[in-house]
Every structure is written in structure tokens, then in C-alpha cells.
Amino acid sequence: MVLNKAALITGAGERLGKAMALALAGMGYDIAVHFNSSGAGAVKTAEEIKSLGRKCELFKADLSRIKSIDTMIAKVFRAFPRCSLLINNASVFEDTDFMHITEESFDREFTLNFKAPFFLSQEFSRRKSAEIIVNMLDSRVSRIETGHFVYNLSKRALRDFTLMAAKALGPKIRVNGICPGPILPPPGKDKKYLNRISKNTTLGKAGSPDYVITALKYILENEYMTGECLNVDGGQHLG
């Protein structure tokens, strides 16, 4: 059981963010739930965390506005002075081919998927209690794919940042990444779609949030690991 520690998870109102928040609460972490548009989901997540006997508070912020990051981090540490874990989970996933990308669409995805985690990590790292940063990546970072062009590019940049930050912030802070494959259907898609794309993985099946949580626990428990990006994708990164 973890004592006197807390975690900040961006985009924790739904999907993998929620699953990780509940898992960490079960491990004894108090949870700072960040959300932007998914307010109803964030409230439900908080209720479930509190039912586990842990403290939870909600923090609304539009991470595309970088100036909001300093304000949010300050609020989080006022509520949770012993916050030791940051999980950069919030992202946007758009399928725009190369020839139709605009400056606005480029900025939207790169800001939320890369620039926000960059400055969140920087501000978090200034705090004395900071120990671990986990960046949620994608198994796509190991392959060259032109679909979801800016999303893939931004996640590859976040992967490289994970490695560089691990070296820059050690030995005080460990920085690692998790690269999920077909775990949940993308927004707007159903389980049939997930099962269809999962057939192309080496293991030929879809995963579940439990596998991502297992990877997260491994990162937290292995104090001799930093600068690693764990593939949790059924071998999808093998092509």
C-alpha cells in the first residue's frame, strides 16, 4: 500500500485515463483527475476513487492553452503536496492525410499530444516530491504509417522526449513510456472494429486496459528503469 503519495493523470475522466486512475487508487494513491470536456466522466471517476477510500479532486484545464498548465500544477500541489507521479495521458486522435493537414489541425494535435506533456513534465519536475513521469505513447511510434499523420508524428516526438527527459531529469526523476496497441476502440468506432484491426497483431487479438495497468505497475515498482517505452500491443509494433 502506497502512503502519502498522489498521482496527477491528464484526461482521467474516461477510457485508459480512468482505468489507470482507479488502479492507482487501489494501490493507495490519492488522485488528481484532470479533465477538459469530459466533465461527467471525471465526476464519476472521482466518485469511484472515493469509494475506494482515497482522496480525489478534479482539475479542469484546457491543455491546448499552455498558460493554464502552471496554474493547474499549482492547484494540484496545493491539494496534494506529496504528488509524486505524473501520467501524461490526454491526447487527440485525428485521421487527416498529409495533403489535407492545415496549420490549425497541425497545431491542435501537436499542442495537446506533445507540447502540453512537455511543459507539464517541466513544471511537475520543479516540485520536490516529483519522482516518476509516464508518457502514454502508441505502438505506432515503432512503425512508419501515414494515416493519422500528425497524431503519429506528435507521438513519435513524445517518444523521443521521453528518452531525452529521462536523461535530463535523472537520477531524481524516472521517465518512461507505455505504447498501447489495440486496447480500446477509437472514439466513434465499436468493438467489431477493434477486433478486426487486432487480427493483424502478432497475437491476433485485442488487449484490455488491464494489460496497460500491468505495464504501469511494472514501471512504478522497478526503480532501476528509466528511459524505456514498453509496448503493450500484442506484437503490433513488429509489423
Secondary structure, DSSP 8 states (H G I E B T S, - for coil): ---S-EEEETTTTSHHHHHHHHHHHHTT-EEEEEESS-HHHHHHHHHHHHHTT--EEEEE--TTSTHHHHHHHHHHHHH-TTEEEEEE---------GGG--HHHHHHHHIIIIIHHHHHHHHHHTSTT--EEEEE--GGGGS---TTHHHHHHHHHHHHHHHHHHHHHTTT-EEEEEEE-SSS--TT--HHHHHHHHTTSSS-S---HHHHHHHHHHHHH-TT--S-EEEESTTGGG-
